[in-house]
Amino acid sequence: MANSKSNMANSKSNMANSKSNITGVTESKAAMNRFKTEVASELGVNLKAGYNGDLTSKEAGSIGGEMVRRMIKKQEESMK
């Protein structure tokens, strides 16, 4: 019986954490989209809201590659 109560408490705790994780994921996605838009703009690649399937592989790759370069640079700077 005590084990059952413990499992129920853990289940409720996990549900609360899950909701806060969803908020964190949503905020992270929004931040990454802002970052992607900023990088694309700086590279002269025109992104539109929603689907961008008309981008060439070169355009999409240049955006993603630059994002990775910047994230690595920021991480390396934070480790100094």
C-alpha positions in Angstrom: 0.0 0.0 0.0 2.8 2.4 0.9 4.5 1.6 -2.4 1.3 2.4 -4.3 1.1 5.9 -2.6 4.7 6.5 -3.4 4.1 5.6 -7.1 1.1 7.9 -7.3 3.2 10.8 -5.8 6.0 10.2 -8.3 3.4 10.1 -11.1 2.0 13.5 -10.1 5.5 14.9 -9.8 6.4 13.6 -13.2 3.3 15.2 -14.7 4.2 18.6 -13.2 7.8 18.2 -14.6 6.4 17.2 -18.0 4.4 20.4 -18.2 7.4 22.6 -17.4 9.5 20.6 -19.9 6.9 21.3 -22.6 7.2 25.0 -21.9 10.9 24.8 -22.0 10.8 23.0 -25.3 8.4 25.6 -26.8 10.7 28.4 -25.6 13.8 26.6 -27.0 12.1 26.1 -30.4 11.2 29.8 -30.6 14.7 30.8 -29.7 16.2 28.5 -32.4 13.8 29.8 -34.9 14.8 33.4 -34.1 18.4 32.4 -34.4 17.8 30.7 -37.7 16.0 33.7 -39.1 18.8 36.0 -37.9 21.5 33.8 -39.5 19.5 33.5 -42.8 19.0 37.2 -42.9 22.7 37.9 -42.4 23.6 35.3 -45.2 21.0 36.9 -47.6 18.7 33.9 -47.6 15.1 34.8 -47.7 13.1 32.6 -45.2 9.4 32.9 -45.0 7.1 31.9 -42.2 6.3 28.2 -42.2 7.5 25.8 -44.9 10.7 26.7 -46.8 10.9 23.7 -49.1 11.9 25.9 -52.0 15.4 26.6 -50.5 18.3 25.0 -52.3 20.4 22.5 -50.4 23.2 25.1 -50.5 21.1 27.7 -48.9 19.7 25.4 -46.2 23.2 24.0 -45.5 24.7 27.4 -45.3 22.2 28.4 -42.6 22.6 25.3 -40.6 26.4 25.3 -40.9 26.6 28.9 -39.8 24.3 28.2 -36.8 26.6 25.3 -35.8 29.7 27.4 -36.2 28.3 30.1 -34.0 27.1 27.7 -31.3 30.5 26.0 -31.2 32.2 29.3 -30.9 30.0 30.5 -28.1 30.5 27.2 -26.2 34.3 27.4 -26.6 34.3 31.0 -25.4 32.2 30.0 -22.3 34.8 27.3 -21.4 37.7 29.8 -21.3 
